[in-house]
Amino acid sequence: MPSQDTVVTMKNRPGLSLQSKFVLITTVAIIVLMGIIGYMAVKREKNIQYADVENQGRLLGDTLAIPIINDLIYERLGLVEEGGLLDNYIMEIFNKKDVDLLYLTILDEDGKVISHNNITEYGKVYSDPLTVKALKANNTVVQQFSHSGDSSMDFGVPLSIGKKRWGTLKFGISLKKVEQESLATISKIIISTLFFLAGGFVIILFLSRRFIGPITQLANTMEKARGDYLDVKVDVKGSDELAALGERFNSMIERIKQANEEIQRTHENLVKSEKLASIGILAAGVAHEINNPLGGLFNCVQIMRQNGNNPEFREKYLSLVHEGLERIEGTVSKLLWMARKGEHRPVDIDLRHAVNEVYSLVEYKLRKSGVSFTNEISDGLRLAVDPHDFQQVILNLFINAAHAMNNGGSLNVRGYNEDSMLKIEVTDTGEGISRENIRKIFDPFFTTKPPGEGTGLGLWLSYEIIRNYNGEILVESEPGKGSTFMLSFPVNLN
């Protein structure tokens, strides 16, 4: 309604369809789920392999500890050459292929290297965290390290008999094979996921078309039903909830069509009643416009009766009778033209002439009330509108102005182009409109006139007519200082 303070407009925003969202979300969910499952599988596989490596390392440490302790005892007792037996044993174990050793070394009680697979390490004292921890521990110490880019599981095995500590065996087993097997597992999972996605995608498409398709069809049909285009119908299939929704939508469209038809009939009746009310208001002026020439016609007929044989008199007064009849016909034609019902047919009209035509219908009423009229619309200012629509708007404004100036005043009309808009201002010096009423003057049936003197539809009808042309009507008024109605029309009306 025109009096509403806030108008909320909803606009469509481009985006993914419901079917696309369903496919996308389901696909992403499958990928995430397979990723989680794959991650857990790889992690579990790694943990199992790490446990195998750790068990292998512990077993190797326990196996090597006894002969190494024996060699250390033999060297202390001088039964064998110092270092020779240990070095040979270390190299023999290191070169075996059944265990992927990165290094193998024996440290004394202070962490000094007394045997190593790499001769350059002899005599060095290790102080890394594993060595420090292993020198103090009574059991095997295990820790993962990275050696020159290769990850390993390092072991520190105490070499002791009872409370006697002979040294520490330290070695690292490469985890490269574990990493390679993990990568192979990841590759298998990725391939499995792709195959699963390919099969799942087909199933997803089928399900989306089966369940989302009807919803999409309903949405498309609803989109077509926007505005006045209601000749649409949803193709209902099946008997599930979606089919029931489609049937309800079809039923709703039928009810809307019936309601629109009823609204249209009511609107036409309101327009008709307002036009009839306007004609009723013009009745006094029309009677005056007809009575004056009728009086002249009566006099002409009387004179012609008295001097009917005089050709000069007959020709003169027949001419006057003809002029009087033309004047009456013109007045009646204008009245009938204003009252007629027809389709909207915009044509290019001269605004100054159109305003003057309307003024001729209310001239008697305005003059009787002592209202002067000025038309300041310049010649040549034109607009493509339906003449009946435009003159109905101007007539409503003139009638309202006449009611507002019972004790005289002035009525002025201006027209000009401004910012791609054609503007017309109708200004009166009447009693004005209060701030309270100015918000409601375009509401249907709102009137400040006494009962029986107004329908309250004139300004509402004017508002509706101008809105149909993508135009605008505004009002500025102050009690006691008159009112100005400002009409705006796009210059290039479509």
TAJOJO-V301471 format. One line per field, one symbol per residue. ss: DSSP state (H for helix, E for strand, - for the rest). phi: phi as a letter, one per 20 degrees, with the letter a starting at -180 (. if undefined). burial: b if it has 24 or more other ideal C-beta (glycine too) atoms within 12 Angstrom, else e. A space follows every 10 residues. Layout:
ss = ???
phi = ???
burial = ???
This chain:
ss = ---------- -------HHH HHHHHHHHHH HHHHHHHHHH HHHHHHHHHH HHHHHHHHHH HHHHHHHHHH HHHHHHH--- ---HHHHHHH HHHH------ EEEEEEE--- -EEEEE--HH H---E---HH HHHHHH---- EEEEEEE--E EEEEEEEEEE E--EEEEEEE EEEE-HHHHH HHHHHHHHHH HHHHHHHHHH HHHHHHHHHH HHHHHHHHHH HHHH------ ---------- HHHHHHHHHH HHHHHHHHHH HHHHHHHHHH HHHHHHHHHH HHHHHHHHHH HHHHHHHHHH HHHHHH---- HHHHHHHHHH HHHHHHHHHH HHHHHHHHH- ------EEEE HHHHHHHHHH HHHHHHHH-- EEEEE----- -EEEE-HHHH HHHHHHHHHH HHHH----EE EEEEEEEE-- EEEEEEEE-- ----HHHH-- ---------- -------HHH HHHHHHHH-- -EEEEEE--- --EEEEEEEE ----
phi = .feffcdedd cfdfafffff ffffffffff ffffffffff ffffffffff ffffffffff ffffffffff ffffffemfc ffnfffffff ffffefefce eebbbcdefd nefdbbfdff egnfdecfgf fgfffeedcf dcbeccdlnd ebdeccdfdb cmeedeqcec bcdfdfffff ffffffffff ffffffffff ffffffffff degfffffff ffffefmeed ecbefecnce fffffffffg ffffffffff ffffffffff ffffffffff fegfffgffe fgffffffff ffffffcfee gfffffefff ffffffffff ffffffffef dbffcfcfde ffffffffff fdgfffffem deccdefffn fcbebfgfff fffffgffff fffecfdnqc ccccbaeblm cedcdddcde fmcfffeffd feffmebdff gndaemdfff ffgfffffdl dbccccbbgn cnbceddccg fdfd
burial = ebeeeeeeee eeeeeeeebe ebbeebbeeb eeebeeebee ebeebbeebb eebbebbbeb beebbeebbe bbeebeeeee eebebbbebb eebbeeeebb bbbbbbbbee bebbbbbeee eeeeebeeeb bebbbeeeeb bbbbbeeeee bbbbbbbbbb eeeeebbbbb bbbbbbebbe ebeebeeebe eebeeebeeb eeebeeebee ebbbbbbbbe bbeebeeeee ebebeeeeee ebeeebeebb eebeeeeeee eeeeeeeeee bebbbebbbe bbeebbebbb eebeeebeeb eeebeeeeee eeeeeebeeb beebeebbee beebbebbbe eeeeebeebe bbbbbbbbbb bbbbbbeebe bebebebeee bbbbbbbbbb bbbbbbbbbb bbbbbeeebe bbbbbeeeee bbbbbbbbbb bbbeeeebeb bbebebbbbe eeebbbbbbb bbbbbbebbe bbbbbebeee ebbbbbbbbe eebe
